[in-house]
């Protein structure tokens, strides 16, 4: 995902106050150990989450709570026409247990 320049503190502030209904939705679908890292040189955000079950946060786009969050974040991130964050799928190249 891509953060717009100058919104680093605002992004942090909004996530520090994540909506309880969004957190409950994520946890209810099996999302845990969810972290987002920021690369200050590129403004790229990298999200990592562990999922119990078949769906992760990327599968919740039709949910009204998620759509409302996307709308809330659209002014500080690069987004698609539906306000979902622009993201790039990554292929795993290494895993160690």
Secondary structure, 3 states (H helix, E strand, C coil): CEECCCCHHHHHHHHHCCCHHHHHHHHHCCEEEEEEEEECCCCEEEEEEEECCCCCHHHCCCCHHHHHHHHHHCCCECECCCCCECCCCCCCCCCCC
